[in-house]
Amino acid sequence: MTYLQSGKRFLDVFAAVAGMIILSPLFLVLTLLLAAVHSGSPLFFQPRPGLHGKIFIVVKFRTICQHSGRASPFCRWLRRSSLDEIPQLWNILKGEMSFVGPRPLLPEYLPAYNAYQQQRHNMRPGLTGWAQINGRDRLSWEQKCELDVWYVHNASLSLDIHIFLKTIFTKHTIVPC
């Protein structure tokens, strides 16, 4: 039994449950604030390709106003701080995502992947990943895919710990997609 076969999933479930418990007061406050800001659902649901390209529904806090298509200063701060990603703990718990892995991009990009780039879907998508700590939005499509595929081939407990800690202790954390 190796880390990738069962250890990674065990740690994901354990950390997602712990995160949901610890962050529940913050989740409640943000839910109430966003419900007031958006006069409706504080959550945003969007299809994304996951493991083996299978589509799942990612859940995030809504940061763009449905009517104006704009983000309030509070919502911009929420995205910059990556707190809009908290609901994805549910996706991790359900087994659709992992804490660390290639970020799930939009389904529209699926036809654009070549055979090599498709390998990014050989692993559950992550809340954060190798590409996020190595350039994020400054990277080209090709560079992001290269880093994602490199991670798929080199994933390990030590690499996941490195990525997770660098995500936490970096000024700019997780990229909102």
Backbone as a ProteinNet text record, in pm:
[ID]
protein_1_A
[PRIMARY]
MTYLQSGKRFLDVFAAVAGMIILSPLFLVLTLLLAAVHSGSPLFFQPRPGLHGKIFIVVKFRTICQHSGRASPFCRWLRRSSLDEIPQLWNILKGEMSFVGPRPLLPEYLPAYNAYQQQRHNMRPGLTGWAQINGRDRLSWEQKCELDVWYVHNASLSLDIHIFLKTIFTKHTIVPC
[TERTIARY]
85.7	0	90	78.3	162.7	83.7	158.4	96.1	-8.7	24.1	-69.5	-189.3	-174.7	-285.6	-388.6	-345.5	-444.5	-407.4	-279.5	-238.1	-282.3	-272.4	-311.7	-460.7	-542	-686.9	-720	-653.8	-675.9	-644.9	-530.5	-494.3	-592	-638.2	-736.9	-864.3	-915.3	-1039.3	-1018.3	-909.5	-880.9	-870.4	-792.3	-772.3	-899.1	-980.2	-1105.1	-1202.9	-1214.8	-1303.3	-1253.1	-1122.7	-1065.7	-1086.5	-1062.4	-1081.9	-1226.2	-1319.2	-1461	-1500	-1446.7	-1477.7	-1415.2	-1286	-1213.5	-1266.3	-1296.4	-1338.2	-1489.5	-1566	-1712.3	-1761	-1701.7	-1748.5	-1722.7	-1604.7	-1573.1	-1665.7	-1690.4	-1781.1	-1919.4	-1968.5	-2100.4	-2104.2	-2003.3	-1999	-1992.1	-1903.4	-1890.9	-2018.2	-2082.4	-2208.7	-2313.6	-2326	-2425.5	-2391.7	-2264.8	-2224.7	-2249.1	-2211.6	-2230.6	-2377.5	-2457.8	-2601.9	-2659.7	-2610.1	-2656.7	-2605.4	-2478.7	-2418.6	-2486.4	-2514.8	-2569.6	-2721.2	-2784.6	-2930.3	-2974.4	-2903.6	-2936.6	-2829.1	-2807.5	-2713.6	-2570.5	-2507.4	-2367.9	-2270.6	-2323.3	-2237.4	-2245.4	-2138.4	-2123.5	-2090.5	-2161.4	-2140.7	-2101.1	-1997.1	-1950.7	-1892.3	-1924.5	-1865.9	-1716.6	-1640.6	-1496.8	-1456.3	-1355.8	-1307.2	-1219.1	-1242.8	-1165.8	-1083.1	-1074	-997.5	-1045.4	-952.3	-980	-1073.6	-1078.5	-1160.9	-1308.5	-1346.4	-1487	-1533	-1644.7	-1695.7	-1759.4	-1725	-1787.7	-1824.6	-1898.4	-1941.6	-1858.3	-1775.8	-1695.3	-1782.9	-1764.6	-1842	-1745.6	-1778.6	-1697.9	-1793.5	-1738.4	-1819.4	-1834.6	-1953.4	-1981.5	-1912.6	-1828.4	-1757.5	-1790.3	-1869.3	-1910.8	-2062	-2106.4	-2249.3	-2316.9	-2424.1	-2495.4	-2554.4	-2594.4	-2662.8	-2565.1	-2457.9	-2366.1	-2243.5	-2215.6	-2095.8	-1968.1	-1982.7	-1866.9	-1851.6	-1732.3	-1704.3	-1695.2	-1757.5	-1747.1	-1606.6	-1565.7	-1434.3	-1420.9	-1528.3	-1526.3	-1503	-1570.8	-1556.4	-1418.2	-1362.2	-1226.2	-1126.7	-1146.5	-1061.1	-1077.3	-1200	-1228.1	-1151.7	-1148.1	-1075.5	-925	-875.1	-730.3	-682.3	-764.4	-726.4	-750.7	-815.6	-852.3	-955.1	-1019.4	-1124.3	-1246.5	-1257.9	-1368.5	-1355.6	-1240	-1214.8	-1261.5	-1296.8	-1333.6	-1439.7	-1544.4	-1644.8	-1590.2	-1473.7	-1415.7	-1372.3	-1371.5	-1346.8	-1451.2	-1572.9	-1677.3	-1638.2	-1583	-1537.7	-1426.1	-1339.7	-1232.1	-1290.7	-1382.5	-1444.9	-1517.2	-1582.4	-1655.1	-1562.3	-1433.9	-1339.1	-1325.8	-1382.6	-1373.3	-1244.7	-1189.7	-1067.8	-974.7	-853.4	-752.7	-703.4	-631.7	-573.5	-467	-387.7	-280.9	-299.7	-292.2	-305.1	-319.6	-328.2	-350.2	-483.7	-484.7	-609.9	-710.2	-837.2	-937.1	-971.3	-948.9	-978.8	-1119.6	-1158.2	-1293.2	-1305.6	-1424.2	-1443.7	-1418	-1436	-1412.4	-1269	-1176.8	-1036.2	-1004.2	-1092.9	-1063.7	-1018.3	-1083.8	-1038.2	-900.2	-855.3	-727.8	-606.8	-628.9	-517.1	-464.5	-331.9	-274	-261.3	-214	-207.9	-120.7	-10.7	77	5.8	-57.2	-125.2	-244.5	-307.2	-420.9	-382.3	-252.8	-207	-235.9	-260.7	-294.4	-421.9	-502.2	-626.8	-608.1	-484	-457.1	-453.6	-487.7	-487.8	-603.2	-655	-761.2	-708.6	-792.3	-750.5	-735.2	-658.1	-628.4	-675.1	-684.8	-713.1	-593.4	-475.4	-352.5	-266.3	-163.1	-80.4	56.6	134	271.2	275.8	185.1	182.6	147.6	62.9	22.3	138.9	225.8	337.8	458.1	446.7	557.9	521.2	432.9	406.5	262.3	169.3	27.6	-11	-64	-114	-3.6	119.8	231.3	274.7	219.9	259	172	231.8	154.3	75.6	-18.2	-95.3	-0.9	97.7	191.2	272.3	316.4	394.7	310.9	185.9	98.1	78.6	50.3	29.3	155.7	270.5	398	418.8	395.2	411.3	308.9	186.2	83.4	120.4	166.5	204.1	327.7	422.7	540.3	494.7	400.3	350	286.8	204.3	138.6	242.7	355.2	460.1	549.4	547.6	640.7	572.5	442.1	368	420	430.9	474.9	428.4	436.2	398.5	485.7	615.3	704.1	676.4	648.6	616.8	483.6	383.3	254.3	269.9	349.9	373.3	440.7	540.8	610.7	513	430.1	334	233	180.6	79.8	137.5	257.1	318	354.4	405.7	439.4	312.9	201.7	74.1	31.9	41.6	-1.2	86.9	217.4	309.8	352.6	280.7	305.9	202.8	244.8	152.5	31.3	51.9	-58.2	-77.4	-192.3	-213.3	-281.6	-389.1	-452.4	-515.5	-495.5	-551.9	-699.3	-785.7	-924.8	-938.3	-1004.2	-1024.1	-1164
-118.6	0	124.5	206.4	324.2	450.6	558.3	688	721.4	705.5	743	649.4	524.5	429.5	453.5	487.1	506.1	614.5	640.7	739.7	880.9	916.2	1050.7	1072.8	974.4	987.2	993.4	910.5	912.1	1050.4	1107	1240.3	1346.2	1333.6	1428.7	1426.9	1307.8	1295.7	1349.9	1310.2	1356.2	1508.9	1566.3	1711.9	1786.3	1729.9	1796	1800.2	1691	1688.7	1787.9	1784.1	1878	2022.6	2048.5	2183.4	2229.1	2138.7	2174.7	2209.1	2135.9	2163.2	2295.7	2311.4	2431.7	2556.7	2545.2	2662.4	2685.1	2601.9	2616.5	2753.8	2814.9	2950.7	3051.3	3043.4	3133	3105.2	2977.6	2938.4	2999.7	2991.8	3045.9	3197.7	3267.4	3413.9	3454	3389.6	3423.5	3390.6	3281.1	3243.8	3351.4	3396.8	3500.4	3632.7	3671.7	3797.2	3791.2	3680	3668.1	3656.6	3595.6	3589	3730.5	3814.5	3953.6	4031.4	4013.3	4085.3	4047.5	3918.8	3870.7	3855.3	3883.7	3867.8	3730.9	3630.9	3495.1	3397.4	3302.1	3194.9	3247	3216.4	3256.7	3159.6	3050.8	2949.1	2952.2	2909.8	2907.2	2763.3	2709.1	2571.3	2573.1	2498.4	2499.7	2363.7	2311.9	2184	2199.6	2099.8	2095.7	1950.9	1929.9	1793.7	1749.7	1628.9	1574.4	1455.8	1357.5	1236.6	1170.1	1141.7	1081.4	1167.4	1297.2	1388.9	1384.4	1304	1294.7	1427.9	1477.3	1607	1593.7	1688	1699.1	1845.5	1872.3	2010	2064.6	2164.2	2228.9	2333.1	2347.4	2445	2545.3	2672.5	2781.8	2888.6	2982.3	3097.6	3186.6	3240.4	3329.6	3463.8	3504.3	3631.7	3731.4	3690.2	3779.8	3798.1	3921.6	3950.9	3900.4	3825.7	3770	3877.7	3989.5	4092.9	4183.5	4225.1	4320.1	4253.8	4130.1	4062.9	4117.5	4190.5	4251.5	4198.3	4219.7	4178.7	4302.1	4296.7	4405.7	4401.8	4508.8	4506.5	4387.9	4356.9	4242.6	4112.8	4097.2	3974.9	3965.8	4079.2	4078.2	4034.2	4084	4042.2	3892.7	3844.9	3702.9	3617.1	3659.3	3584	3592.9	3714.9	3731.3	3647.1	3637.1	3560.1	3410.6	3373.7	3235	3175.8	3259	3208.8	3162	3205.6	3157.8	3008.7	2950.3	2809.1	2717.5	2772.8	2690.1	2584.8	2616.2	2511.6	2390.4	2403.4	2289.7	2178.1	2205.8	2097.4	1987.4	2026.4	1928.4	1842.7	1904.9	1829.1	1731	1773.1	1685.2	1568.2	1597.9	1492.7	1391	1438.6	1349.8	1268	1302.4	1228.6	1281.7	1397.8	1457.7	1538.3	1583	1663.1	1612.2	1666.7	1640.7	1776.8	1779.6	1906.6	1951.2	1856	1888.6	1807.9	1876.4	1813.5	1923	1888.7	1991.5	2062.7	2194.3	2268.7	2230.1	2212.3	2177.3	2298.9	2286	2394.9	2376.3	2457.5	2450.7	2337.3	2277.7	2169.2	2211.7	2340.3	2388.7	2366	2352.8	2333.3	2188.9	2094	1952.8	1924.1	1979.4	1951.2	2010.9	2108	2173.9	2094.2	1996.7	1918.9	1822.1	1815.6	1709	1584.5	1475	1348.6	1361.7	1433.7	1453.4	1534.6	1645.8	1733.2	1663.7	1570.1	1495.4	1420.6	1392.5	1319.3	1393.5	1522.4	1598	1543.5	1470.8	1413.3	1271.3	1225.5	1093.4	1097	1211.5	1230.2	1324.6	1310.9	1403.8	1546.8	1639.9	1780.8	1828.7	1935	1982	2122.8	2150	2283.8	2374.5	2316.9	2384.3	2283.8	2332	2240.5	2296.1	2215	2248.4	2374.4	2387.2	2505.9	2631.4	2618.1	2734.7	2791.7	2705.9	2758.8	2793.9	2766.6	2793.9	2891.5	2985.3	3089.6	3130.2	3041.8	3072.9	3137.2	3256.8	3325.9	3378.8	3378.2	3424.8	3317.4	3197.9	3086.6	3079.6	3033.5	3008.8	2879.1	2856.1	2731.4	2611.3	2615.9	2504.9	2483	2592	2579.6	2519.5	2564.7	2508.7	2359.3	2321.8	2179.4	2099.2	2153.7	2085.1	2061.4	2163.6	2149.6	2052	2056.2	1963.5	1819.1	1793.8	1657.2	1613.1	1704.5	1671.1	1626.5	1700.6	1663.4	1523.8	1495.7	1365	1253.3	1275.2	1172.3	1167.9	1272.5	1281.4	1297.9	1284.8	1305.6	1214.3	1271.3	1196.6	1272.5	1207.8	1273.4	1396	1383.3	1497	1612.9	1582.3	1687.9	1754	1675.6	1732.3	1823.1	1782.3	1866.5	1995.8	1986.5	2105.9	2201.8	2149.3	2232.6	2295.1	2215.7	2265	2375.8	2354.4	2456	2581.7	2565.4	2682.6	2760.6	2689.8	2756.1	2840.5	2783.8	2854.1	2975	2960.7	3065.9	3158.1	3153.8	3243.9	3355.2	3475.8	3590.2	3564.8	3516.8	3484	3333.8	3291.4	3148.7	3091.4	3022.8	2943	3031.4	2993	3066.5	3034.3	3135.5	3107.6	3078.1	2974.6	2939.3	2973.5
0	0	0	-103.8	-116.4	-86.2	-76.7	-50	-155.2	-283.2	-388.9	-396.6	-356.9	-363.4	-254.5	-133.8	-27.7	72.4	91.9	190.6	156.9	29.3	-14.3	11.3	-22.6	-2	146.7	227.4	371.9	428.2	389.9	439.1	390.3	265.8	213.2	297.1	326	404.1	544.7	606.8	743.1	747.8	656.1	654.4	614.3	524.1	484.7	601.4	675.1	792.5	896.7	924.5	1021.8	976	847.6	794.1	803.7	776.1	784.4	928.5	1022.8	1163.6	1206.6	1179	1222.1	1151.9	1023.4	945.6	945.8	1015.9	1013.3	1060	1164.9	1199.7	1087.5	1025	914.2	795.8	768.1	660.3	683.3	805	837.8	818.2	868.6	855.1	708	631.8	489.9	412.7	447.9	383.2	406.6	529.3	561.4	492.1	493.7	428.5	277.3	217.3	72.5	34.8	118.9	92.2	91.2	180.6	184.7	63.9	28.8	-84.4	-215.1	-232.9	-359.6	-359.3	-248.6	-238.5	-289.9	-248.6	-292.6	-253.2	-339.5	-309.2	-295.3	-183.1	-165.3	-231.9	-285	-345.3	-497.4	-558.7	-703.5	-741.9	-836.6	-881.1	-1027.9	-1061.5	-1199.8	-1235.8	-1356	-1397.9	-1425.4	-1385.2	-1409.9	-1438	-1521.6	-1542.6	-1425.8	-1379.6	-1268.9	-1312.5	-1226.3	-1252.3	-1380.6	-1470.9	-1601.5	-1687.2	-1659.7	-1737.3	-1703.5	-1603.4	-1564.2	-1504.2	-1552.9	-1508.6	-1369.8	-1282.6	-1150.9	-1130.3	-1026.6	-998.5	-883.2	-914.3	-812	-742.4	-611.2	-535	-472.3	-488.8	-435.1	-382.1	-307.4	-270.2	-393.6	-412.6	-525.1	-499.5	-594.2	-578.4	-688.5	-784	-892.2	-882.6	-885.9	-880.3	-1007.1	-990.2	-1105.6	-1195.7	-1139.2	-1216.7	-1291.3	-1222.2	-1284.8	-1346.6	-1307.7	-1357.6	-1295.4	-1186	-1120	-979.5	-925.1	-787.8	-699.9	-584.4	-486.5	-426.1	-358.6	-292.5	-195.6	-123.1	-31.4	-108.3	-219.9	-299.5	-364.4	-405.9	-461	-353.5	-231.7	-120.2	-93.2	-100.5	-78.2	-179	-304	-407.4	-386	-358.7	-336.8	-218.9	-115.7	3.4	-15.8	-123.9	-156.2	-60.9	18.2	107.1	28.7	-97.3	-180.9	-211.3	-181.5	-208.1	-93.9	21.4	137.8	105.2	30.9	2.8	-73.6	-136.3	-207.5	-112.4	17.8	113.2	94.3	55.3	26.9	-93.7	-198.6	-315.5	-277.4	-186.3	-140.7	-62.6	28.2	108.3	20.3	-84.8	-176.2	-265.7	-269.5	-352.1	-493	-520.2	-653.3	-670	-556.6	-556.9	-447.9	-450.3	-348.8	-300.4	-189.8	-148.8	-249.3	-297.3	-390.9	-518.9	-631.2	-762.3	-866.3	-993.1	-1095.6	-1071.9	-1080.1	-1060.3	-1168.2	-1130.2	-1232	-1317.6	-1445.6	-1537.8	-1593.3	-1686	-1741.7	-1844.2	-1857	-1953.6	-2098.1	-2127.2	-2263.5	-2309.4	-2214	-2249.3	-2286.2	-2256.4	-2281.3	-2424.7	-2527.2	-2664.3	-2697	-2617.5	-2645	-2595.7	-2507.8	-2455.4	-2560.5	-2572.8	-2654.3	-2564.9	-2620.8	-2545.3	-2420.3	-2431.7	-2315.9	-2208.2	-2246.5	-2150.9	-2085.5	-2156	-2100.1	-1973.1	-1956.2	-1838.6	-1708	-1717	-1595.3	-1531.7	-1609.1	-1558.8	-1505.3	-1494.8	-1437.8	-1285.4	-1228.6	-1084.5	-1049.3	-928.7	-886	-892.3	-935.2	-933.6	-789.4	-771.8	-637.5	-608.3	-480.3	-430.6	-460.5	-455.9	-494.5	-569.5	-634.3	-711.5	-743.3	-811.1	-848.4	-935.1	-1029.3	-1115	-1034.7	-932.6	-853.7	-774.3	-723.6	-644.2	-730.9	-860.5	-951.7	-1061.6	-1032.2	-1129.4	-1147.9	-1116.7	-1126.1	-1259	-1253.4	-1372.7	-1463.2	-1417	-1500.4	-1600.1	-1585.9	-1672.4	-1797.1	-1904.7	-2026.2	-2008.1	-2097.5	-2097.7	-2099.6	-2188.4	-2203.9	-2076.8	-2014.5	-1891.2	-1778.3	-1764.3	-1660.9	-1682.3	-1806.3	-1836.6	-1810.2	-1848	-1824.2	-1674.4	-1594.4	-1449.5	-1391.6	-1441	-1392.9	-1423.7	-1544.5	-1583.1	-1504.4	-1483.4	-1402.6	-1263.4	-1205.1	-1072.5	-1075.3	-1174.8	-1184.8	-1183.2	-1249.5	-1257	-1133.8	-1052.9	-940.1	-804.8	-797.8	-673	-562.7	-443.8	-326.2	-202.3	-89.4	35.8	59.8	41.1	67.3	-29	-155	-251.2	-214.9	-176.5	-136.3	-14.6	82	200.3	158	71.3	22.1	-47.4	-136.2	-210.6	-114.9	-23.7	69.8	158	212.9	299.7	221.7	100.1	19.4	-16.3	-38.2	-66.3	53.1	171.7	293.3	322.4	302.5	342.3	229	117.4	6.5	10.1	-21.7	-19.2	-106	-227.1	-317.3	-311	-265.9	-249.8	-371.3	-352.2	-455.5	-561.7	-685.7	-798.3	-813.4	-813	-844	-993	-1026.5	-1167.6	-1211.4
[MASK]
+++++++++++++++++++++++++++++++++++++++++++++++++++++++++++++++++++++++++++++++++++++++++++++++++++++++++++++++++++++++++++++++++++++++++++++++++++++++++++++++++++++++++++++++++

